[in-house]
Amino acid sequence: MDQHDFDLLEKHMPHDPELKSLWEDHVLYKKQVEKLENKPFRTPAEEQTLKQLKKQKLEVKTKLIVMLDRLKEQDA
């Protein structure tokens, strides 16, 4: 995501609860992934959790990008 995407998020999040929710989910998953990745050793269960979190983060980011693309078209 580039600066224009972040600007769009700032502009539209206060008026779009779905967009805000997706962004909050993305940030939450990002923090959880970073926390697990920064551990010097992960158990097999943590490895599985990490894979699931990365998948969820990617799904949310994909939805965010689709919404941002629509907003870019509207603003154009």
QUIUR-V518491 format. One record per pair of residues at least 24 apart in sequence whose ideal C-beta (glycine too) atoms are under 6 Angstrom apart, sorted by the first residue. I is the first residue (numbers start at 1). J is the second residue. Records with the same first field share a line. If there is no record, write none. Layout:
# QUIUR-V518491
I->J  J
This chain:
# QUIUR-V518491
5->68
8->68  71
12->71
19->67
22->60  63  64
25->60
26->60  61
29->53  56  57
